[in-house]
Amino acid sequence: MAGTTQSHSAPAVETPLRRFCRDFAESRIALLGLAMFAIVLGAALFAPLLSPQNPYDLNQLDIMDGRQPPMTMSMGGFTFWLGSDDQGRDMLSAIFHGLRTSLGVGAMSAIGALALGAAAGLVAAYFGGRIETLIMRIVDIQLSFPSILVALILLAVLGQGTWKIVVALICVQWAYYARTVRGAALVERRKEYVEAARCLGLGHRRIVFGHILPNCMPPLIVVVTVQVAHAIALEATLSFLGIGLPITEPSLGLLIANGFEYLLSGKYWISFFPGVALLTTIVSINLVGDQLRDVLNPRLQK
């Protein structure tokens, strides 16, 4: 009998990116959050194209369109799908522009706080000693105060404005990144590859930013998602209180504040729909962040 040959094909190697996508896609709640965030991000990016009017162009506003209920025809010939506010702004257009501002403030503050906090945490963990004690005592002091209180004090000094509220949020949030990076970097500092890099004569900057920082990224990614949602909520709260963004700039917090006095008169849509948009944005980011935490931390995987 003639011998038969069998070909054994090597199993396909699963790359880390493919494994990450597979683990992330296993959660329907995470996919729902990602879809919600994609809709919110698309509405923010394409706000000028999707909006039937520019709600902050005085030439496009008509006082006769003020406080119109949803599904009402405007004086300009388009439909107020979500109604209008007291100045005749189309609520749908105002929400699109407000989402753009909220996501922009959240992203800019997260990038600034990440850079400042990661640098402080890496320096504290790598050098230790008095430097670590000084940095971590500053972090502990700041985290002992409520974020809203620190932001209120800073904005009382800086005043209103987009960049001013971004600076205030950076000052509020950097301590969270510093504590997270310091804890992860302490673990990485004791590993063999760091000792090998020192024996090879690599400089401190290359060891810290080229070797330790990349291995601290998984917990940082989770913290970024949480802090972006926190920054958006904090900006909306400050704008609602009247000390965040000025009234000439779009903000979900300002839209909610504009309709707050009309709630008892039955004109709920002025505050309700911006509140739904704000809630959807924060919930979608948190859902994605929760799944990222489970995927990036093997101890939390089921």
Phi and psi restraints in degrees (value plus and minus 20) as a CYANA .aco file:
   2 ALA   PHI     -90.7   -50.7
   2 ALA   PSI     117.6   157.6
   3 GLY   PHI     -91.8   -51.8
   3 GLY   PSI     124.4   164.4
   4 THR   PHI    -124.3   -84.3
   4 THR   PSI     121.3   161.3
   5 THR   PHI    -123.9   -83.9
   5 THR   PSI     115.9   155.9
   6 GLN   PHI    -134.1   -94.1
   6 GLN   PSI     113.1   153.1
   7 SER   PHI    -118.1   -78.1
   7 SER   PSI     106.8   146.8
   8 HIS   PHI    -127.3   -87.3
   8 HIS   PSI      92.6   132.6
   9 SER   PHI    -105.5   -65.5
   9 SER   PSI     117.7   157.7
  10 ALA   PHI     -88.0   -48.0
  10 ALA   PSI     117.2   157.2
  11 PRO   PHI     -83.0   -43.0
  11 PRO   PSI     123.2   163.2
  12 ALA   PHI     -86.6   -46.6
  12 ALA   PSI     114.3   154.3
  13 VAL   PHI    -102.7   -62.7
  13 VAL   PSI     106.6   146.6
  14 GLU   PHI    -106.4   -66.4
  14 GLU   PSI      99.6   139.6
  15 THR   PHI     -93.4   -53.4
  15 THR   PSI     137.5   177.5
  16 PRO   PHI     -79.0   -39.0
  16 PRO   PSI     -56.9   -16.9
  17 LEU   PHI     -85.8   -45.8
  17 LEU   PSI     -62.2   -22.2
  18 ARG   PHI     -86.6   -46.6
  18 ARG   PSI     -58.7   -18.7
  19 ARG   PHI     -84.9   -44.9
  19 ARG   PSI     -59.7   -19.7
  20 PHE   PHI     -82.9   -42.9
  20 PHE   PSI     -64.8   -24.8
  21 CYS   PHI     -84.9   -44.9
  21 CYS   PSI     -58.7   -18.7
  22 ARG   PHI     -85.6   -45.6
  22 ARG   PSI     -64.6   -24.6
  23 ASP   PHI     -84.8   -44.8
  23 ASP   PSI     -58.1   -18.1
  24 PHE   PHI     -88.2   -48.2
  24 PHE   PSI     -57.9   -17.9
  25 ALA   PHI     -94.3   -54.3
  25 ALA   PSI     -31.0     9.0
  26 GLU   PHI     -91.0   -51.0
  26 GLU   PSI     -38.6     1.4
  27 SER   PHI    -118.6   -78.6
  27 SER   PSI      96.6   136.6
  28 ARG   PHI     -89.1   -49.1
  28 ARG   PSI     -52.3   -12.3
  29 ILE   PHI     -85.9   -45.9
  29 ILE   PSI     -60.0   -20.0
  30 ALA   PHI     -85.6   -45.6
  30 ALA   PSI     -59.9   -19.9
  31 LEU   PHI     -85.4   -45.4
  31 LEU   PSI     -57.0   -17.0
  32 LEU   PHI     -83.1   -43.1
  32 LEU   PSI     -64.5   -24.5
  33 GLY   PHI     -82.8   -42.8
  33 GLY   PSI     -59.4   -19.4
  34 LEU   PHI     -85.8   -45.8
  34 LEU   PSI     -59.8   -19.8
  35 ALA   PHI     -85.7   -45.7
  35 ALA   PSI     -62.1   -22.1
  36 MET   PHI     -81.4   -41.4
  36 MET   PSI     -63.7   -23.7
  37 PHE   PHI     -87.4   -47.4
  37 PHE   PSI     -54.8   -14.8
  38 ALA   PHI     -83.2   -43.2
  38 ALA   PSI     -59.4   -19.4
  39 ILE   PHI     -85.7   -45.7
  39 ILE   PSI     -64.5   -24.5
  40 VAL   PHI     -83.1   -43.1
  40 VAL   PSI     -64.7   -24.7
  41 LEU   PHI     -85.0   -45.0
  41 LEU   PSI     -60.2   -20.2
  42 GLY   PHI     -83.8   -43.8
  42 GLY   PSI     -61.3   -21.3
  43 ALA   PHI     -83.7   -43.7
  43 ALA   PSI     -55.9   -15.9
  44 ALA   PHI     -92.6   -52.6
  44 ALA   PSI     -63.3   -23.3
  45 LEU   PHI     -88.7   -48.7
  45 LEU   PSI     -58.0   -18.0
  46 PHE   PHI    -126.3   -86.3
  46 PHE   PSI       9.4    49.4
  47 ALA   PHI     -76.9   -36.9
  47 ALA   PSI     -65.0   -25.0
  48 PRO   PHI     -83.3   -43.3
  48 PRO   PSI     -48.7    -8.7
  49 LEU   PHI    -104.1   -64.1
  49 LEU   PSI     -52.5   -12.5
  50 LEU   PHI    -106.0   -66.0
  50 LEU   PSI     -42.2    -2.2
  51 SER   PHI    -100.2   -60.2
  51 SER   PSI     109.2   149.2
  52 PRO   PHI     -87.9   -47.9
  52 PRO   PSI     -39.2     0.8
  53 GLN   PHI    -169.1  -129.1
  53 GLN   PSI     140.4   180.4
  54 ASN   PHI    -107.5   -67.5
  54 ASN   PSI      85.8   125.8
  55 PRO   PHI     -89.0   -49.0
  55 PRO   PSI     -29.2    10.8
  56 TYR   PHI    -135.9   -95.9
  56 TYR   PSI       0.2    40.2
  57 ASP   PHI    -124.8   -84.8
  57 ASP   PSI      90.5   130.5
  58 LEU   PHI     -81.0   -41.0
  58 LEU   PSI     -45.5    -5.5
  59 ASN   PHI     -90.9   -50.9
  59 ASN   PSI     -38.2     1.8
  60 GLN   PHI    -119.2   -79.2
  60 GLN   PSI     -18.6    21.4
  61 LEU   PHI    -121.5   -81.5
  61 LEU   PSI     126.3   166.3
  62 ASP   PHI    -152.6  -112.6
  62 ASP   PSI     103.6   143.6
  63 ILE   PHI     -83.2   -43.2
  63 ILE   PSI     -42.4    -2.4
  64 MET   PHI     -89.8   -49.8
  64 MET   PSI     -36.6     3.4
  65 ASP   PHI    -109.7   -69.7
  65 ASP   PSI     -12.2    27.8
  66 GLY   PHI     -88.7   -48.7
  66 GLY   PSI     115.8   155.8
  67 ARG   PHI      36.7    76.7
  67 ARG   PSI      22.9    62.9
  68 GLN   PHI    -104.6   -64.6
  68 GLN   PSI     117.7   157.7
  69 PRO   PHI     -90.3   -50.3
  69 PRO   PSI     147.0   187.0
  70 PRO   PHI     -78.8   -38.8
  70 PRO   PSI     132.9   172.9
  71 MET   PHI      45.6    85.6
  71 MET   PSI       9.3    49.3
  72 THR   PHI    -124.0   -84.0
  72 THR   PSI     122.0   162.0
  73 MET   PHI     -98.7   -58.7
  73 MET   PSI     115.5   155.5
  74 SER   PHI    -108.1   -68.1
  74 SER   PSI     150.4   190.4
  75 MET   PHI     -87.9   -47.9
  75 MET   PSI     -43.5    -3.5
  76 GLY   PHI    -104.8   -64.8
  76 GLY   PSI     -23.6    16.4
  77 GLY   PHI      78.8   118.8
  77 GLY   PSI     -19.9    20.1
  78 PHE   PHI    -128.2   -88.2
  78 PHE   PSI     149.9   189.9
  79 THR   PHI    -118.3   -78.3
  79 THR   PSI     113.5   153.5
  80 PHE   PHI    -102.1   -62.1
  80 PHE   PSI      68.8   108.8
  81 TRP   PHI     -82.8   -42.8
  81 TRP   PSI     -55.5   -15.5
  82 LEU   PHI    -134.2   -94.2
  82 LEU   PSI      -2.2    37.8
  83 GLY   PHI      64.5   104.5
  83 GLY   PSI    -192.9  -152.9
  84 SER   PHI    -155.8  -115.8
  84 SER   PSI     142.0   182.0
  85 ASP   PHI    -113.0   -73.0
  85 ASP   PSI    -188.6  -148.6
  86 ASP   PHI     -90.1   -50.1
  86 ASP   PSI     -36.8     3.2
  87 GLN   PHI    -121.3   -81.3
  87 GLN   PSI     -13.3    26.7
  88 GLY   PHI      65.7   105.7
  88 GLY   PSI      -5.3    34.7
  89 ARG   PHI     -96.4   -56.4
  89 ARG   PSI     117.6   157.6
  90 ASP   PHI     -89.5   -49.5
  90 ASP   PSI     101.6   141.6
  91 MET   PHI     -84.9   -44.9
  91 MET   PSI     -55.8   -15.8
  92 LEU   PHI     -83.3   -43.3
  92 LEU   PSI     -64.2   -24.2
  93 SER   PHI     -85.4   -45.4
  93 SER   PSI     -61.1   -21.1
  94 ALA   PHI     -84.6   -44.6
  94 ALA   PSI     -57.3   -17.3
  95 ILE   PHI     -86.8   -46.8
  95 ILE   PSI     -61.7   -21.7
  96 PHE   PHI     -79.8   -39.8
  96 PHE   PSI     -66.2   -26.2
  97 HIS   PHI     -89.3   -49.3
  97 HIS   PSI     -54.6   -14.6
  98 GLY   PHI     -86.8   -46.8
  98 GLY   PSI     -58.2   -18.2
  99 LEU   PHI     -81.9   -41.9
  99 LEU   PSI     -57.9   -17.9
 100 ARG   PHI     -81.2   -41.2
 100 ARG   PSI     -64.3   -24.3
 101 THR   PHI     -87.8   -47.8
 101 THR   PSI     -64.4   -24.4
 102 SER   PHI     -82.7   -42.7
 102 SER   PSI     -66.5   -26.5
 103 LEU   PHI     -86.6   -46.6
 103 LEU   PSI     -56.4   -16.4
 104 GLY   PHI     -85.0   -45.0
 104 GLY   PSI     -64.9   -24.9
 105 VAL   PHI     -84.0   -44.0
 105 VAL   PSI     -63.0   -23.0
 106 GLY   PHI     -83.4   -43.4
 106 GLY   PSI     -61.7   -21.7
 107 ALA   PHI     -89.0   -49.0
 107 ALA   PSI     -64.9   -24.9
 108 MET   PHI     -85.5   -45.5
 108 MET   PSI     -61.3   -21.3
 109 SER   PHI     -87.9   -47.9
 109 SER   PSI     -55.5   -15.5
 110 ALA   PHI     -86.8   -46.8
 110 ALA   PSI     -60.8   -20.8
 111 ILE   PHI     -85.0   -45.0
 111 ILE   PSI     -65.6   -25.6
 112 GLY   PHI     -85.0   -45.0
 112 GLY   PSI     -64.7   -24.7
 113 ALA   PHI     -87.2   -47.2
 113 ALA   PSI     -55.4   -15.4
 114 LEU   PHI     -84.1   -44.1
 114 LEU   PSI     -65.6   -25.6
 115 ALA   PHI     -82.9   -42.9
 115 ALA   PSI     -67.2   -27.2
 116 LEU   PHI     -88.4   -48.4
 116 LEU   PSI     -66.9   -26.9
 117 GLY   PHI     -88.6   -48.6
 117 GLY   PSI     -60.0   -20.0
 118 ALA   PHI     -84.8   -44.8
 118 ALA   PSI     -61.6   -21.6
 119 ALA   PHI     -81.9   -41.9
 119 ALA   PSI     -64.7   -24.7
 120 ALA   PHI     -84.9   -44.9
 120 ALA   PSI     -63.3   -23.3
 121 GLY   PHI     -85.7   -45.7
 121 GLY   PSI     -59.1   -19.1
 122 LEU   PHI     -86.2   -46.2
 122 LEU   PSI     -63.8   -23.8
 123 VAL   PHI     -82.3   -42.3
 123 VAL   PSI     -63.4   -23.4
 124 ALA   PHI     -83.3   -43.3
 124 ALA   PSI     -63.0   -23.0
 125 ALA   PHI     -94.1   -54.1
 125 ALA   PSI     -56.8   -16.8
 126 TYR   PHI     -97.7   -57.7
 126 TYR   PSI     -62.9   -22.9
 127 PHE   PHI    -111.4   -71.4
 127 PHE   PSI     -50.9   -10.9
 128 GLY   PHI      42.5    82.5
 128 GLY   PSI    -178.8  -138.8
 129 GLY   PHI      44.2    84.2
 129 GLY   PSI    -161.7  -121.7
 130 ARG   PHI     -87.8   -47.8
 130 ARG   PSI     -52.2   -12.2
 131 ILE   PHI     -82.6   -42.6
 131 ILE   PSI     -65.8   -25.8
 132 GLU   PHI     -84.0   -44.0
 132 GLU   PSI     -61.5   -21.5
 133 THR   PHI     -82.3   -42.3
 133 THR   PSI     -64.3   -24.3
 134 LEU   PHI     -84.0   -44.0
 134 LEU   PSI     -67.3   -27.3
 135 ILE   PHI     -83.8   -43.8
 135 ILE   PSI     -64.8   -24.8
 136 MET   PHI     -92.3   -52.3
 136 MET   PSI     -47.7    -7.7
 137 ARG   PHI     -89.1   -49.1
 137 ARG   PSI     -58.4   -18.4
 138 ILE   PHI     -82.9   -42.9
 138 ILE   PSI     -62.0   -22.0
 139 VAL   PHI     -82.0   -42.0
 139 VAL   PSI     -65.0   -25.0
 140 ASP   PHI     -83.1   -43.1
 140 ASP   PSI     -60.1   -20.1
 141 ILE   PHI     -84.2   -44.2
 141 ILE   PSI     -63.6   -23.6
 142 GLN   PHI     -87.8   -47.8
 142 GLN   PSI     -61.8   -21.8
 143 LEU   PHI     -90.2   -50.2
 143 LEU   PSI     -34.4     5.6
 144 SER   PHI     -96.1   -56.1
 144 SER   PSI     -34.6     5.4
 145 PHE   PHI    -122.0   -82.0
 145 PHE   PSI     125.9   165.9
 146 PRO   PHI     -82.7   -42.7
 146 PRO   PSI     123.2   163.2
 147 SER   PHI     -80.7   -40.7
 147 SER   PSI     -60.1   -20.1
 148 ILE   PHI     -85.0   -45.0
 148 ILE   PSI     -54.4   -14.4
 149 LEU   PHI     -88.3   -48.3
 149 LEU   PSI     -64.2   -24.2
 150 VAL   PHI     -83.4   -43.4
 150 VAL   PSI     -62.5   -22.5
 151 ALA   PHI     -84.9   -44.9
 151 ALA   PSI     -59.0   -19.0
 152 LEU   PHI     -81.4   -41.4
 152 LEU   PSI     -63.6   -23.6
 153 ILE   PHI     -85.3   -45.3
 153 ILE   PSI     -63.3   -23.3
 154 LEU   PHI     -85.4   -45.4
 154 LEU   PSI     -62.8   -22.8
 155 LEU   PHI     -91.6   -51.6
 155 LEU   PSI     -46.4    -6.4
 156 ALA   PHI     -85.1   -45.1
 156 ALA   PSI     -49.5    -9.5
 157 VAL   PHI    -107.3   -67.3
 157 VAL   PSI     -63.3   -23.3
 158 LEU   PHI     -99.6   -59.6
 158 LEU   PSI     -55.1   -15.1
 159 GLY   PHI      76.4   116.4
 159 GLY   PSI    -191.7  -151.7
 160 GLN   PHI    -110.0   -70.0
 160 GLN   PSI     136.4   176.4
 161 GLY   PHI     124.2   164.2
 161 GLY   PSI     134.5   174.5
 162 THR   PHI     -83.8   -43.8
 162 THR   PSI     -70.4   -30.4
 163 TRP   PHI     -89.1   -49.1
 163 TRP   PSI     -49.2    -9.2
 164 LYS   PHI     -89.6   -49.6
 164 LYS   PSI     -59.5   -19.5
 165 ILE   PHI     -92.8   -52.8
 165 ILE   PSI     -50.2   -10.2
 166 VAL   PHI     -84.6   -44.6
 166 VAL   PSI     -63.9   -23.9
 167 VAL   PHI     -81.6   -41.6
 167 VAL   PSI     -61.8   -21.8
 168 ALA   PHI     -83.3   -43.3
 168 ALA   PSI     -61.1   -21.1
 169 LEU   PHI     -89.5   -49.5
 169 LEU   PSI     -54.1   -14.1
 170 ILE   PHI     -82.9   -42.9
 170 ILE   PSI     -65.0   -25.0
 171 CYS   PHI     -84.3   -44.3
 171 CYS   PSI     -48.8    -8.8
 172 VAL   PHI     -98.3   -58.3
 172 VAL   PSI     -57.1   -17.1
 173 GLN   PHI    -120.0   -80.0
 173 GLN   PSI     -35.4     4.6
 174 TRP   PHI     -80.4   -40.4
 174 TRP   PSI     -50.2   -10.2
 175 ALA   PHI     -85.2   -45.2
 175 ALA   PSI     -52.5   -12.5
 176 TYR   PHI     -84.4   -44.4
 176 TYR   PSI     -62.6   -22.6
 177 TYR   PHI     -87.0   -47.0
 177 TYR   PSI     -60.3   -20.3
 178 ALA   PHI     -81.4   -41.4
 178 ALA   PSI     -64.2   -24.2
 179 ARG   PHI     -86.8   -46.8
 179 ARG   PSI     -59.9   -19.9
 180 THR   PHI     -86.1   -46.1
 180 THR   PSI     -66.4   -26.4
 181 VAL   PHI     -87.0   -47.0
 181 VAL   PSI     -59.2   -19.2
 182 ARG   PHI     -82.3   -42.3
 182 ARG   PSI     -62.7   -22.7
 183 GLY   PHI     -84.4   -44.4
 183 GLY   PSI     -60.9   -20.9
 184 ALA   PHI     -91.9   -51.9
 184 ALA   PSI     -57.5   -17.5
 185 ALA   PHI     -89.8   -49.8
 185 ALA   PSI     -50.5   -10.5
 186 LEU   PHI     -81.8   -41.8
 186 LEU   PSI     -56.8   -16.8
 187 VAL   PHI     -89.9   -49.9
 187 VAL   PSI     -63.7   -23.7
 188 GLU   PHI     -89.9   -49.9
 188 GLU   PSI     -50.4   -10.4
 189 ARG   PHI     -83.8   -43.8
 189 ARG   PSI     -47.0    -7.0
 190 ARG   PHI    -109.3   -69.3
 190 ARG   PSI     -20.1    19.9
 191 LYS   PHI    -104.0   -64.0
 191 LYS   PSI     144.5   184.5
 192 GLU   PHI     -86.2   -46.2
 192 GLU   PSI     -55.8   -15.8
 193 TYR   PHI     -85.2   -45.2
 193 TYR   PSI     -48.7    -8.7
 194 VAL   PHI     -90.5   -50.5
 194 VAL   PSI     -61.8   -21.8
 195 GLU   PHI     -84.8   -44.8
 195 GLU   PSI     -56.9   -16.9
 196 ALA   PHI     -85.5   -45.5
 196 ALA   PSI     -59.7   -19.7
 197 ALA   PHI     -84.5   -44.5
 197 ALA   PSI     -56.2   -16.2
 198 ARG   PHI     -87.7   -47.7
 198 ARG   PSI     -60.4   -20.4
 199 CYS   PHI     -85.1   -45.1
 199 CYS   PSI     -50.6   -10.6
 200 LEU   PHI     -95.8   -55.8
 200 LEU   PSI     -26.4    13.6
 201 GLY   PHI      64.9   104.9
 201 GLY   PSI      -0.9    39.1
 202 LEU   PHI     -89.7   -49.7
 202 LEU   PSI     127.3   167.3
 203 GLY   PHI     -92.3   -52.3
 203 GLY   PSI     144.0   184.0
 204 HIS   PHI     -81.7   -41.7
 204 HIS   PSI     -61.7   -21.7
 205 ARG   PHI     -83.6   -43.6
 205 ARG   PSI     -60.8   -20.8
 206 ARG   PHI     -89.0   -49.0
 206 ARG   PSI     -57.8   -17.8
 207 ILE   PHI     -86.5   -46.5
 207 ILE   PSI     -64.8   -24.8
 208 VAL   PHI     -88.5   -48.5
 208 VAL   PSI     -71.9   -31.9
 209 PHE   PHI    -110.2   -70.2
 209 PHE   PSI     -40.4    -0.4
 210 GLY   PHI    -116.7   -76.7
 210 GLY   PSI     -40.6    -0.6
 211 HIS   PHI    -142.4  -102.4
 211 HIS   PSI     -68.5   -28.5
 212 ILE   PHI     -97.0   -57.0
 212 ILE   PSI     -66.5   -26.5
 213 LEU   PHI     -78.8   -38.8
 213 LEU   PSI     -65.9   -25.9
 214 PRO   PHI     -77.3   -37.3
 214 PRO   PSI     -51.9   -11.9
 215 ASN   PHI    -100.5   -60.5
 215 ASN   PSI     -28.0    12.0
 216 CYS   PHI    -116.5   -76.5
 216 CYS   PSI     -18.6    21.4
 217 MET   PHI     -89.4   -49.4
 217 MET   PSI     -58.0   -18.0
 218 PRO   PHI     -74.2   -34.2
 218 PRO   PSI     -71.1   -31.1
 219 PRO   PHI     -87.5   -47.5
 219 PRO   PSI     -48.2    -8.2
 220 LEU   PHI     -86.3   -46.3
 220 LEU   PSI     -58.2   -18.2
 221 ILE   PHI     -81.1   -41.1
 221 ILE   PSI     -61.0   -21.0
 222 VAL   PHI     -85.7   -45.7
 222 VAL   PSI     -63.5   -23.5
 223 VAL   PHI     -83.4   -43.4
 223 VAL   PSI     -56.7   -16.7
 224 VAL   PHI     -81.4   -41.4
 224 VAL   PSI     -65.6   -25.6
 225 THR   PHI     -82.6   -42.6
 225 THR   PSI     -61.4   -21.4
 226 VAL   PHI     -86.4   -46.4
 226 VAL   PSI     -62.7   -22.7
 227 GLN   PHI     -94.0   -54.0
 227 GLN   PSI     -49.2    -9.2
 228 VAL   PHI     -83.3   -43.3
 228 VAL   PSI     -66.2   -26.2
 229 ALA   PHI     -82.1   -42.1
 229 ALA   PSI     -60.2   -20.2
 230 HIS   PHI     -85.4   -45.4
 230 HIS   PSI     -59.2   -19.2
 231 ALA   PHI     -85.5   -45.5
 231 ALA   PSI     -60.1   -20.1
 232 ILE   PHI     -83.9   -43.9
 232 ILE   PSI     -64.2   -24.2
 233 ALA   PHI     -85.9   -45.9
 233 ALA   PSI     -59.0   -19.0
 234 LEU   PHI     -88.3   -48.3
 234 LEU   PSI     -60.0   -20.0
 235 GLU   PHI     -84.0   -44.0
 235 GLU   PSI     -61.4   -21.4
 236 ALA   PHI     -83.9   -43.9
 236 ALA   PSI     -58.8   -18.8
 237 THR   PHI     -85.2   -45.2
 237 THR   PSI     -64.6   -24.6
 238 LEU   PHI     -85.5   -45.5
 238 LEU   PSI     -60.6   -20.6
 239 SER   PHI     -87.2   -47.2
 239 SER   PSI     -56.5   -16.5
 240 PHE   PHI     -82.0   -42.0
 240 PHE   PSI     -57.0   -17.0
 241 LEU   PHI     -97.4   -57.4
 241 LEU   PSI     -28.6    11.4
 242 GLY   PHI      69.5   109.5
 242 GLY   PSI      -7.8    32.2
 243 ILE   PHI    -141.5  -101.5
 243 ILE   PSI      -9.7    30.3
 244 GLY   PHI    -114.9   -74.9
 244 GLY   PSI    -128.3   -88.3
 245 LEU   PHI    -101.7   -61.7
 245 LEU   PSI     128.4   168.4
 246 PRO   PHI     -89.5   -49.5
 246 PRO   PSI     143.3   183.3
 247 ILE   PHI     -89.4   -49.4
 247 ILE   PSI     -33.7     6.3
 248 THR   PHI    -102.3   -62.3
 248 THR   PSI     -25.8    14.2
 249 GLU   PHI    -135.1   -95.1
 249 GLU   PSI     126.3   166.3
 250 PRO   PHI     -91.3   -51.3
 250 PRO   PSI     117.3   157.3
 251 SER   PHI    -177.9  -137.9
 251 SER   PSI     116.4   156.4
 252 LEU   PHI     -83.7   -43.7
 252 LEU   PSI     -55.9   -15.9
 253 GLY   PHI     -83.8   -43.8
 253 GLY   PSI     -60.6   -20.6
 254 LEU   PHI     -87.3   -47.3
 254 LEU   PSI     -57.9   -17.9
 255 LEU   PHI     -83.7   -43.7
 255 LEU   PSI     -60.6   -20.6
 256 ILE   PHI     -85.2   -45.2
 256 ILE   PSI     -60.8   -20.8
 257 ALA   PHI     -86.4   -46.4
 257 ALA   PSI     -55.8   -15.8
 258 ASN   PHI     -83.8   -43.8
 258 ASN   PSI     -52.9   -12.9
 259 GLY   PHI    -117.3   -77.3
 259 GLY   PSI     -19.7    20.3
 260 PHE   PHI     -84.1   -44.1
 260 PHE   PSI     -58.3   -18.3
 261 GLU   PHI     -94.6   -54.6
 261 GLU   PSI     -31.8     8.2
 262 TYR   PHI    -120.7   -80.7
 262 TYR   PSI     -17.7    22.3
 263 LEU   PHI     -83.2   -43.2
 263 LEU   PSI     -63.5   -23.5
 264 LEU   PHI     -90.8   -50.8
 264 LEU   PSI     -38.5     1.5
 265 SER   PHI    -109.8   -69.8
 265 SER   PSI     -16.3    23.7
 266 GLY   PHI      75.0   115.0
 266 GLY   PSI     -24.3    15.7
 267 LYS   PHI    -111.0   -71.0
 267 LYS   PSI      48.2    88.2
 268 TYR   PHI     -90.0   -50.0
 268 TYR   PSI     -48.2    -8.2
 269 TRP   PHI     -86.3   -46.3
 269 TRP   PSI     -42.1    -2.1
 270 ILE   PHI     -86.8   -46.8
 270 ILE   PSI     -55.9   -15.9
 271 SER   PHI    -121.9   -81.9
 271 SER   PSI     -48.8    -8.8
 272 PHE   PHI     -86.4   -46.4
 272 PHE   PSI     -71.0   -31.0
 273 PHE   PHI     -88.5   -48.5
 273 PHE   PSI     -60.2   -20.2
 274 PRO   PHI     -82.2   -42.2
 274 PRO   PSI     -55.0   -15.0
 275 GLY   PHI     -85.0   -45.0
 275 GLY   PSI     -59.6   -19.6
 276 VAL   PHI     -84.0   -44.0
 276 VAL   PSI     -61.3   -21.3
 277 ALA   PHI     -83.5   -43.5
 277 ALA   PSI     -62.2   -22.2
 278 LEU   PHI     -84.4   -44.4
 278 LEU   PSI     -63.8   -23.8
 279 LEU   PHI     -83.7   -43.7
 279 LEU   PSI     -62.1   -22.1
 280 THR   PHI     -82.1   -42.1
 280 THR   PSI     -61.7   -21.7
 281 THR   PHI     -82.9   -42.9
 281 THR   PSI     -68.5   -28.5
 282 ILE   PHI     -87.2   -47.2
 282 ILE   PSI     -63.1   -23.1
 283 VAL   PHI     -84.6   -44.6
 283 VAL   PSI     -62.0   -22.0
 284 SER   PHI     -83.2   -43.2
 284 SER   PSI     -62.2   -22.2
 285 ILE   PHI     -86.0   -46.0
 285 ILE   PSI     -61.0   -21.0
 286 ASN   PHI     -86.8   -46.8
 286 ASN   PSI     -57.0   -17.0
 287 LEU   PHI     -83.7   -43.7
 287 LEU   PSI     -63.5   -23.5
 288 VAL   PHI     -85.1   -45.1
 288 VAL   PSI     -61.2   -21.2
 289 GLY   PHI     -84.2   -44.2
 289 GLY   PSI     -57.7   -17.7
 290 ASP   PHI     -83.8   -43.8
 290 ASP   PSI     -61.8   -21.8
 291 GLN   PHI     -90.0   -50.0
 291 GLN   PSI     -56.6   -16.6
 292 LEU   PHI     -81.1   -41.1
 292 LEU   PSI     -58.9   -18.9
 293 ARG   PHI     -81.4   -41.4
 293 ARG   PSI     -62.9   -22.9
 294 ASP   PHI     -88.6   -48.6
 294 ASP   PSI     -57.8   -17.8
 295 VAL   PHI     -94.6   -54.6
 295 VAL   PSI     -61.4   -21.4
 296 LEU   PHI     -99.7   -59.7
 296 LEU   PSI     -36.5     3.5
 297 ASN   PHI    -130.2   -90.2
 297 ASN   PSI      84.0   124.0
 298 PRO   PHI     -79.3   -39.3
 298 PRO   PSI     -48.0    -8.0
 299 ARG   PHI     -89.3   -49.3
 299 ARG   PSI     -38.6     1.4
 300 LEU   PHI    -116.1   -76.1
 300 LEU   PSI     -27.3    12.7
 301 GLN   PHI     -94.6   -54.6
 301 GLN   PSI     122.1   162.1
